């Protein structure tokens, strides 16, 4: 099991946003940018519109855990930013994981399960 490598600062997030390569569903928006590395870097953004700090942090943890458990089935070489939508508030882990896998399938980044 490898460690999740994250995007650290606003410049890195901005470069992913500026590529304008995104897909969305009811709970999440996923922005992508090829990073020419042999691993993915993850960024998570949850706005104050979604809820208070407890709600925002819970959604962040759900997204991070769903990514961690599925990262071996995702193509490498991308910077990925997930932005939580207001609809993600109060949803279960399985709802968030399903939404994330849906976005990966839309962009054809999901590898066949081993």
N, C-alpha and C positions, 0 to 999 in steps of 0.2 A: 504494500500500500504506500503510495507516494503522497507527499505533502501537497496541499493546495497552494499554488503560487498566486498571489493577488496583485492587482493594480494598486499602486500606492498613492498617487497624487492626482490633482485635477488635470495636469497636463496629459497624463496617460489616459484618464477617462475622456478628456476632450478629443484626443486623437481617435479614439474608438467612435465617439459620437459623430465626429466630422466625416467619417466614411459614409454615413447615412445608409448603411446596410443593416436593416432591422426587420424583424418579424414580431408579431404580437398576437396575443390571445386575451381571454377575459381577465387573467390574473397577472400576467407578466409581459414585459417587452424585452426582447433580446437584441442587443447590438453586437455586431461582429466586425473584426478587423484581422486580416492575416498578419501574423507577427514574425514570420520567417524563423521561428524557433521550433524545437522539437517537443514543445510542451505548451499547454494552454495557460493563460493567466485570467483570473476571475475578478470581476468587480461587481459589487452589489450596491444599488441605490434605492432607498426607501424614503419618499418625501414625507414631510410633516402633514400633508393632506391625508395620508393614510391613517394616521392615528398618533397617540402619544408615544413616548419613548419606549414604553413596555411593549406596545403593539408593534412598533417598527423593529425593535430588536428581535422579537419573536419571529417575525417574517424573515428577517435577515438570517437567523439561525436555521429556519426551515429551508430556505434557498441553499444555504451553504451545505447542509446535510444532504439534501437531494442531489446536489452536484457531486459531493464527495462519494456517495454510493453509486453514482452512474458515470464517474469520470473515466473509467476504463473502457466504456462503450462509446466514447466521444472522440472524433477525429482530432489529432493534435495540430498545433501550429496556429492557434487563434487567440486573440484577446477577446474575451466575452464579458459583456456588461449586462446584468439583469436589472431591470427597473420594475419595482413592484407597483401594480395598479391598485386603486382603492378597493377593487373587488377581492383582493387577496386577504383583506382584513377578516380575521376569524376563521379562515379556511384551515383544513387539516393538512398534515404532512402529505398525505396521498394526493390531495387536490393539487398542491404545489408541485409535487414530483410529476404528476400526470401532465400538468401544464408545461413544465420544463421539457419533458420528453417529446411533447407535441411540437414545441418550437424547434428542437434538434432534428426531428423528422422532417419538418417543413424545409429546413435548410440542408437536408441530406447530410448531416454531420454524425448521425447515429450509426455506429458500426453494428454488425450483426452480433448478437449476444453469444458469448463464448461459453 
